[in-house]
Amino acid sequence: MDVYADSGSTASPVGDAIRHALELDAYTTNYNGDDRDKETGNSRHSFDRDWLVVKV
């Protein structure tokens, strides 16, 4: 997942809130770090998720 915002101080807390909200439904498998988009200049907070799927 990638969260973009005008600043890193906004992107990181939003990304963390999303990650915590999905904790029971998916595993965080990789933290890709924070960086800045070259085209827009927006800050990016990035991580990968693996979703838990229950087959019935």
C-alpha positions in Angstrom: 0.0 0.0 0.0 1.2 3.5 -0.7 0.0 6.6 1.1 0.7 9.9 -0.5 0.5 13.3 1.2 2.0 16.8 1.1 4.4 15.9 3.9 6.0 12.9 5.6 4.5 14.0 8.9 1.0 13.4 7.3 1.7 10.3 5.2 3.3 8.3 8.0 0.6 8.5 10.6 -2.1 7.8 7.9 -0.2 4.8 6.7 0.3 3.6 10.3 -3.5 4.0 11.0 -4.4 2.0 7.9 -1.8 -0.7 8.8 -3.2 -1.0 12.3 -6.9 -1.0 11.1 -6.1 -4.0 8.8 -4.1 -5.9 11.4 -6.7 -8.6 11.9 -7.3 -9.2 8.2 -3.8 -9.0 6.7 -0.1 -9.4 7.6 2.4 -6.7 6.9 5.1 -8.4 4.9 7.4 -5.6 4.0 8.1 -2.0 5.0 9.2 -0.1 1.9 10.1 3.0 3.7 9.3 6.7 3.2 10.3 8.7 0.2 9.2 11.5 -2.1 7.5 11.0 -5.5 9.7 12.5 -8.2 6.8 13.8 -10.4 4.5 15.3 -7.7 6.9 16.0 -4.9 4.5 14.3 -2.5 5.7 12.2 0.4 5.0 8.5 0.2 4.7 6.0 3.1 4.8 2.4 1.7 4.3 -1.1 2.9 3.1 -4.5 1.5 0.3 -6.7 2.9 -0.7 -10.3 2.5 -4.4 -10.8 3.0 -5.8 -13.6 5.1 -8.4 -15.5 3.2 -10.6 -18.1 4.9 -12.0 -20.7 2.6 -15.2 -22.3 3.8 
